[in-house]
Amino acid sequence: MTDQEAQSTGPDEALHRAPASDEEACHSSGGGDVDPGLREKLPALEAVLFMAAEPLPVAELAEILDATPQQAEMLVRLLTADYEGRGIQVTRVAGGYQVCTRPEYGPTVAKLHKPERF
C-alpha cells in the first residue's frame, strides 16, 4: 500500500475505490442510464457541497435538491466520479458528505496560509 492509499482509507474508502455498478453503467454508456432531470441537479449538488460549512447528510441533500435519498446518493456517486483525477473530492464524514481537497495536495494548499510575520 502506498502512502497515498494509506491516507485515503477510512469511512469513504468504498465511495472512492468501489464505484457502484449504476455509476459504472452511467459512465460507460455516456450517462444514458441516469434520468436527464436528475443529472441536471449535479451542478446544484456541487454548489451546495461547496458552500456547506459542515458535512451534509443524505436526507438533507435530498430535501435541498428536491430528490429522494436514493437519488441524492446517486448524485453524490456521479459527482465523486466526475472529480476523479482532480484536486478535490467528495468525502463521507460524520454521516454526511462534503467537498474537500485531496490529501496529496495538502502541501500546496498549505501555501495559502502563510504565517504572519510581526
C-alpha positions in Angstrom: 0.0 0.0 0.0 1.4 3.4 -1.0 1.4 6.4 1.3 -1.4 7.9 -0.8 -3.5 4.8 -0.5 -3.0 4.8 3.3 -4.1 8.4 3.5 -7.3 7.7 1.6 -8.5 4.8 3.7 -11.4 5.5 6.0 -15.1 5.7 6.0 -15.3 7.0 2.5 -13.0 4.3 1.1 -15.8 2.4 -0.6 -17.0 5.6 -2.2 -13.7 6.2 -3.9 -12.5 2.7 -4.6 -15.5 0.6 -5.4 -17.9 2.6 -7.6 -21.4 1.4 -7.6 -22.5 -0.5 -10.6 -25.1 2.1 -11.6 -22.3 4.7 -11.6 -20.1 2.5 -13.8 -23.1 1.9 -16.2 -23.7 5.6 -16.3 -20.1 6.4 -17.3 -19.7 3.5 -19.7 -22.8 4.5 -21.6 -22.2 8.2 -21.6 -24.8 8.9 -18.9 -27.6 7.3 -20.7 -28.7 5.2 -17.7 -29.3 8.3 -15.5 -32.5 10.3 -15.8 -31.5 13.6 -17.5 -33.6 15.5 -15.0 -31.6 14.0 -12.2 -28.3 14.7 -14.0 -29.3 18.4 -14.2 -29.1 18.5 -10.4 -25.4 17.8 -10.4 -24.3 21.4 -10.5 -26.7 22.2 -7.7 -25.2 19.4 -5.6 -21.7 20.7 -6.3 -22.7 24.2 -5.3 -24.4 23.1 -2.1 -21.5 20.9 -1.0 -19.0 23.7 -1.9 -20.8 26.2 0.3 -21.7 23.9 3.2 -19.9 24.7 6.4 -20.3 21.1 7.6 -20.9 17.7 6.1 -24.5 17.3 4.9 -26.4 14.1 5.5 -28.1 12.4 2.5 -31.6 13.2 3.9 -30.7 16.9 3.9 -29.2 16.8 0.5 -32.3 15.1 -0.8 -34.5 17.8 0.7 -32.4 20.6 -0.7 -32.2 19.1 -4.2 -35.9 18.1 -4.2 -34.9 14.5 -4.7 -35.3 11.1 -3.0 -32.5 9.9 -0.7 -31.6 7.3 -3.3 -31.3 9.9 -6.0 -29.2 12.1 -3.7 -26.8 9.1 -3.2 -26.7 8.6 -7.0 -25.8 12.2 -7.5 -23.1 12.0 -4.9 -21.6 9.0 -6.7 -21.8 10.8 -10.0 -20.1 13.9 -8.6 -17.4 11.7 -7.0 -16.7 10.1 -10.3 -16.6 13.5 -12.0 -13.9 14.6 -9.5 -11.7 11.5 -10.2 -8.2 12.8 -11.0 -9.0 16.3 -9.9 -7.7 18.3 -6.9 -10.9 18.0 -4.9 -13.0 15.1 -3.9 -16.3 14.2 -2.2 -15.8 12.5 1.1 -18.2 11.0 3.6 -17.6 12.4 7.1 -19.6 12.2 10.3 -22.6 10.7 8.5 -22.7 13.3 5.7 -20.9 14.4 2.6 -18.5 17.3 1.9 -16.2 18.6 -0.7 -12.5 18.8 0.3 -9.1 18.9 -1.2 -7.3 15.6 -1.9 -4.6 14.8 0.8 -1.8 14.7 -1.7 -2.3 18.4 -2.4 -2.1 19.4 1.2 1.4 20.8 0.9 0.4 23.0 -2.0 -2.8 24.2 -0.3 -0.9 25.0 2.9 0.9 27.7 1.0 -2.3 29.7 1.0 -1.9 30.1 4.8 1.4 31.7 5.1 2.4 32.5 8.7 2.1 36.2 9.7 5.3 38.0 10.4 5.4 40.6 13.1 
